């Protein structure tokens, strides 16, 4: 599968700007919802150089989106990605999970899992090489296999990246010291021995040291068989109301089936012990279901009865006796 832009937009960069070097600690995201990422009209990236000043000019924010990072062992597809250290799911599509490995040598994409198909990177994609200092570059050849209900697509690709700039990013809501990463991917898709698509993706991302999430990400996707290249830009306003505090949500878990009717299953990770309160909240925050369970420090399944609830979007929350909590959306049909 192609590079997940949502994922690239959600990395945490915490390096000191005087010595802008990325390590595994800098790009490891916390559990819980990400900051809100907003779409906008395409913004052409600024120069790749040291000590730049890049002023984007006016920006009109479009719709916002969030992902949630959860413990991989709590997800439905963990058995296909046993080496994953992190898993993320889009709050607008909580049945789709992305799996990543973060270690001292880099950030690797391992694959995707959802009810419609599973993508396994038989040779994982190294999105970012670590440790990474200004002017460093890297190249990675990788392969993925996707099974669309019996139709198998094999993608072979090469990803190249460069840490090629740092300076000041001027957005309508402030000026920020940032570093610039540029990632380029060239791929070919083959099914039943026949090549049916090839293309390339270029992504430029700006990170502010200490800020959870990229301030600006612009991408160009060029797949000739689909017509003209497409462009997109996403932005994060760290001053905006509604951006959630990642540190406040510390528990990762999975919900399935989701969407559902009748019942859902909470699959917890091995980080829960003692009494845990499970609440189902409606869109105005009223508790419509509640139960208390005893967690045993092992991955376990908790069935939540949803019978009688009208079709809507709800939130399932977990709260431990020591104040840790987690939340995920649930669609009842």
C-alpha positions in Angstrom: 0.0 0.0 0.0 1.0 3.6 -0.5 2.6 5.7 2.2 -0.1 6.6 4.8 -0.1 10.3 4.8 -2.3 10.4 7.9 0.4 8.5 9.7 3.2 10.8 8.5 1.1 13.8 9.8 0.8 12.3 13.3 4.5 11.7 14.2 5.9 13.5 17.3 9.1 15.5 16.8 10.7 16.5 20.1 14.4 17.2 19.1 16.0 20.3 20.5 16.1 22.8 17.5 19.7 23.8 18.2 20.7 20.2 17.4 17.9 19.0 15.1 18.4 15.3 15.3 15.5 12.8 15.3 15.5 9.7 17.4 13.0 6.9 18.2 11.9 8.9 21.3 11.2 11.9 19.2 8.8 10.2 16.8 7.0 7.8 19.2 3.4 8.9 19.5 1.4 8.7 22.8 -1.6 6.5 23.2 -5.0 8.1 22.6 -6.4 10.5 20.0 -4.0 12.6 17.9 -4.4 16.4 17.4 -7.0 17.4 14.9 -5.6 17.6 11.3 -7.4 19.9 8.9 -7.5 19.7 5.1 -6.9 22.9 3.1 -6.2 24.0 -0.5 -2.8 22.7 -1.7 0.2 24.7 -0.4 3.4 24.4 -2.4 6.2 23.5 0.0 8.9 26.1 0.7 12.7 25.8 0.0 14.8 22.9 1.1 17.6 24.7 2.9 18.9 25.7 6.3 17.5 28.7 8.1 14.7 29.2 5.7 11.6 31.4 6.3 8.5 29.9 4.7 5.3 32.0 4.9 2.2 30.1 3.7 0.0 33.2 3.5 -3.8 32.9 4.3 -5.2 29.4 5.0 -8.8 28.3 4.9 -9.4 25.3 7.1 -11.5 22.5 5.7 -12.8 19.4 7.5 -10.9 18.0 10.5 -9.9 14.4 11.2 -8.3 12.5 14.0 -6.6 9.1 14.5 -6.2 7.2 17.7 -3.1 5.2 18.8 -3.8 2.0 20.6 -1.8 -1.0 21.9 -1.3 -3.4 18.9 -2.1 -6.5 21.0 -5.6 -5.0 21.7 -6.5 -4.9 18.0 -8.3 -7.6 15.9 -5.5 -8.1 13.4 -2.5 -8.2 15.7 -1.7 -11.8 14.8 -0.7 -10.7 11.3 1.7 -8.1 12.7 3.2 -9.6 15.8 6.3 -7.3 15.7 4.2 -4.0 15.7 5.0 -1.6 18.5 2.2 0.8 17.6 -1.2 0.7 15.9 -3.5 3.5 14.8 -7.1 3.8 13.7 -8.9 6.7 12.1 -11.8 7.9 14.3 -13.9 8.3 11.2 -13.2 4.6 10.2 -12.4 2.8 13.5 -12.5 -0.6 11.8 -9.3 0.2 9.8 -6.0 -0.3 11.6 -2.5 0.6 10.6 0.5 -1.2 12.1 4.0 0.3 12.7 7.3 -0.7 14.2 9.4 2.1 15.8 12.9 1.3 17.0 16.3 2.9 17.1 16.8 2.3 13.3 13.6 3.8 12.1 9.9 4.0 11.6 8.6 1.1 9.6 5.1 0.4 8.1 4.1 -3.2 8.6 0.6 -3.2 7.1 -3.1 -2.6 7.4 -6.0 -4.6 8.6 -9.8 -4.2 8.2 -12.8 -6.3 7.4 -12.5 -5.7 3.6 -8.9 -6.6 3.1 -5.5 -7.1 4.8 -2.2 -5.6 3.5 1.0 -7.2 4.8 4.4 -5.6 4.1 6.4 -8.7 3.3 9.4 -6.4 3.3 8.5 -3.5 5.6 8.7 0.1 4.4 11.2 2.2 6.3 9.4 5.6 6.3 12.0 7.4 8.4 15.6 6.3 9.1 16.9 6.9 12.6 18.8 8.6 14.0 18.3 11.4 11.6 20.3 14.7 11.3 20.1 17.6 8.9 21.3 16.6 5.4 20.9 12.9 6.1 19.2 10.8 3.3 18.0 7.2 3.1 16.6 4.7 0.6 14.5 1.6 1.2 13.2 -1.1 -1.2 10.0 -2.8 0.0 7.1 -5.1 -1.0 3.5 -5.4 0.2 0.8 -7.9 -0.6 -3.0 -7.1 -0.4 -5.7 -9.7 -0.5 -9.0 -8.1 -1.7 -11.2 -11.1 -1.1 -9.2 -13.4 -3.3 -7.8 -10.8 -5.7 -4.1 -10.4 -4.7 -2.2 -7.2 -5.5 1.6 -7.1 -5.0 3.2 -3.7 -4.8 7.0 -3.3 -5.2 8.4 0.1 -4.3 11.3 2.2 -3.4 11.1 5.0 -0.8 13.8 7.7 -0.6 13.8 10.4 2.1 15.8 13.4 3.1 16.0 15.7 6.1 16.7 18.7 3.9 15.8 21.9 5.7 15.1 23.7 9.0 14.0 27.3 9.7 10.8 29.3 10.4 7.3 28.3 9.2 4.9 31.3 9.2 1.3 30.2 9.5 -1.7 32.5 10.0 -1.8 31.6 13.7 1.9 32.0 14.5 5.6 31.5 13.6 7.3 28.2 14.4 10.8 26.8 14.4 10.5 23.6 12.2 12.5 21.0 10.4 11.6 19.7 6.9 11.4 16.1 5.8 10.8 15.1 2.1 9.8 11.6 1.3 9.5 10.2 -2.3 7.9 6.8 -3.2 7.9 5.1 -6.6 5.8 1.9 -6.9 4.4 -0.7 -9.3 1.3 -2.8 -8.7 0.9 -6.3 -10.2 -2.0 -8.8 -10.0 -1.9 -12.3 -11.5 1.3 -11.4 -13.2 -0.1 -8.3 -15.0 1.1 -4.8 -14.2 -2.0 -2.6 -13.9 -0.7 0.5 -12.1 2.5 2.4 -11.4 3.1 5.8 -9.9 4.9 8.0 -7.4 4.1 10.0 -4.2 6.0 12.9 -2.9 5.4 14.3 0.6 6.9 17.3 2.3 6.3 17.6 6.1 7.2 20.3 8.6 7.6 19.5 12.3 7.9 21.8 15.3 10.2 20.4 18.0 8.1 19.4 21.0 4.7 19.5 19.1 2.7 16.3 18.7 1.9 16.3 15.1 3.2 17.9 11.9 2.2 21.5 11.4 2.1 21.2 7.6 2.1 18.3 5.2 1.8 18.7 1.4 1.7 15.7 -1.0 1.5 15.0 -4.8 0.2 11.6 -6.0 0.9 10.8 -9.7 -0.6 7.6 -11.0 -0.8 8.1 -14.8 -3.6 5.5 -15.4 -5.8 7.6 -13.2 -5.3 10.8 -15.0 -3.6 14.1 -13.8 -1.7 14.1 -10.5 -3.6 14.9 -7.4 -2.5 17.3 -4.6 -3.4 17.7 -1.0 -2.3 19.6 2.1 -3.1 19.2 5.8 -2.4 21.6 8.7 -2.4 21.6 12.4 -3.1 24.7 14.5 -1.6 24.0 18.0 -3.5 27.0 19.4 -6.9 25.9 18.1 -9.7 24.9 20.5 -10.7 21.2 20.2 -7.3 19.7 19.9 -7.2 16.9 22.4 -4.6 16.5 25.0 -2.8 13.3 24.1 -1.5 12.8 27.5 -5.0 12.7 29.0 -5.9 9.4 27.2 -3.5 6.7 28.2 -5.3 3.4 27.5 -5.4 1.7 24.1 -8.0 -0.8 23.2 -10.0 -2.2 20.2 -13.7 -2.4 19.5 -15.2 -5.0 17.2 -17.5 -5.3 15.4 -17.7 -1.6 14.7 -20.2 -0.6 13.3 -22.4 -3.0 15.1 -25.9 -3.7 16.5 -26.7 -5.7 19.6 -23.3 -5.9 21.2 -19.6 -5.0 20.8 -16.4 -6.5 22.2 -13.7 -4.4 23.9 -10.3 -6.1 23.5 -7.9 -4.7 26.1 -4.1 -4.8 26.2 -2.0 -6.2 28.9 -1.6 -2.9 30.7 -4.9 -3.1 32.7 -5.2 -4.4 36.3 -7.8 -3.9 39.0 -11.2 -2.5 38.6 -12.0 -0.8 35.2 -15.2 1.2 34.6 -16.6 0.9 31.1 -19.0 3.6 29.9 -20.9 4.1 26.7 -21.7 7.8 26.1 -24.1 9.3 23.6 -23.3 12.4 21.5 -24.2 14.8 24.3 -22.1 13.0 26.9 -24.9 11.0 28.7 -24.0 7.6 30.0 -26.3 5.0 28.3 -24.4 1.9 29.3 -22.1 1.2 32.3 -20.3 -1.8 33.8 -17.3 -2.5 36.0 -14.9 -5.3 35.3 -11.8 -6.7 37.0 -8.8 -6.6 34.7 -6.1 -9.2 35.3 -3.1 -7.7 33.6 -3.6 -9.9 30.4 -5.3 -9.1 27.1 -8.9 -9.9 27.5 -12.3 -9.4 25.8 -15.2 -7.5 27.4 -18.7 -7.8 25.8 -20.9 -4.7 26.0 -24.6 -5.2 25.5 -26.0 -2.4 23.2 -29.5 -3.8 22.8 -32.2 -1.1 22.8 -29.8 1.8 21.8 -30.9 3.8 18.8 -28.7 4.0 15.7 -26.1 6.7 16.3 -22.5 7.4 17.0 -21.4 6.7 20.6 -18.1 6.8 22.6 -16.8 3.9 24.6 -14.7 5.0 27.6 -12.5 3.1 30.0 -11.4 4.5 33.3 -9.1 2.8 35.8 -8.9 3.3 39.6 -5.7 5.2 39.2 -7.2 7.7 36.8 -6.0 6.4 33.4 -8.6 6.5 30.7 -9.1 5.8 27.0 -11.9 6.5 24.5 -13.0 5.3 21.1 -16.0 6.0 18.8 -18.6 3.3 18.3 -21.2 3.2 15.5 -24.5 1.5 16.3 -26.6 0.6 13.3 
